[in-house]
Amino acid sequence: MTRIEGRKERKNTLRQQFVFRMLIVLLTISGLSSIFQYYYLGNQIDNNVKKEAIKIAYSIEQGIHETNSASRAIEKQLDLRLKVIAQRISDRLGTKMIDDITNEELKLISEDFDIAGITIFAQQEDDIIGVKSTTPSDIGFSFKKTLGAENEAFMGISNLLNGKEIIQGTESYVDQNTIILYTSQSGSKQDETSLYKYAYYHEEGQDYVINPYIEANEVYQFTQGVGPNNWIEKVLKTNSLAKEVAVLDPRVYTDPSLAEKMYPPLQKVVYGEFNLSSSKDEDILVSLAKNPEETAYITEIDSKKIYKMFIPMDDGKVIFVALDYTAMSLPVRKMSTFLLITSFISLLAMFILSTQFFNLIYKNIQIIIAQIKKLELGDFTARSEVKGKGELADLSVSTNHMTETLNKVLRETAKEASKVQRMSLGLKEEADESVEKVYDLSIELTSKAREDAYNISDFLELLEEKIKNLPNEKDIKHILLKIEEIRLISDNRSESTTDITITLSDLLKSLQHQSDELSEISSKLFENMDKFKL
């Protein structure tokens, strides 16, 4: 009895198909997972960076609103103070004409009211010129030349002097006879750090405009101490991801000449610093002046990716936030890499375990297939041995039982075939002997019957001739009839004996032929049984 442990593998086997398909699935899942994580995490990083930039911008905007509210409150107090001072100066000057007012008088008045200075403006042709002042540089100051004929400050003072209606625009305070500007730098002083609050007052009956002004550095100091610059500095200190924060004015990028005008004071960088600027940023700011919408992009500076975002404000300014995109994306990228590695390791482990498990199944299948192949070739001694538990082990046991059953059946069949062969040979021998005996006997009986029939026939003919000479004709006829009947019976008996011997001979010949066929069948059966290994 042989044991089947395995067989050689063929090309494109079930194992190869399984390994190939599992490998394709592994690579497909890994690829799809990588693509999904790349796009998903990329979008997630962009969203996180965008939220961080918006959060910073919102805090800066809130700081600007709070500072502006506080600054407006201070400006309001200064406006009211300047309004009262301008009225009292007008009362001191009374009905004096411009020529009667001296610079020394103006200095004394400014000292009395504790203000920075006073300038008297009058109209000369189509311009408004400073004619008297506590500051020599203000004498001869021309609004039209300095600001331009279309400037709203020039037009507002011109309307004030001529008693026309004044429409408030960028001014801090406006009424029927007063215009007060926001705190700004002086157009005639070189000290750029000094900020002044200018008021323009015209009393009915006077042919000039009184321009008292005070130093308003407290507003500047307030905005510097708790204003947007302070907020920006705090953001940059507390948020390591923030590289740069600034408040920009797109109008100045669109028209750089606005930065050279005295009023309203405009500059490209309103708060903070804008050192990471590029030509693309300037183009974006120019486009934002026309179409204010949130804009962001990623650029590379000094081998680092920087996320730049421009967020328009309601007043037309833009908050610029630059974040370290590389630093923000690094933790997520590391997590993504870790997830990809662990996922790939998990898939690889599953691939290895599945392959090993399938190899075990494949090996057991090959053992059973080898057994079936041997059975196909007629070897009913083949047995398979599948270790372990499971359906394949049960299949192996069932196949072994089937083989044993077939082996047993074939052995019994072989025994019976052997008996049939022996019986057919004996029957053939007996049939051959019987045929010869019956043949001899039939010849003997037939000869004897014919001889007896001839003797009886001769006797009856002799008797018939003798009887015909008798005188009684009636008795003669009766005897002749009986003689004819005896002759007929003798002939019939002879023929019957012949028929019986012929029939018996044919029967024995048929039996001999059938014994030959039976012998051939048993021989063929033995020949077929010899093909099986039992």
Summary of the structure (lengths in Angstrom):
residues: 534
radius of gyration: 67.3
end to end distance: 9.0
largest distance: 225.5
contacts: 1549
relative contact order: 0.09
helix: 64%
strand: 15%
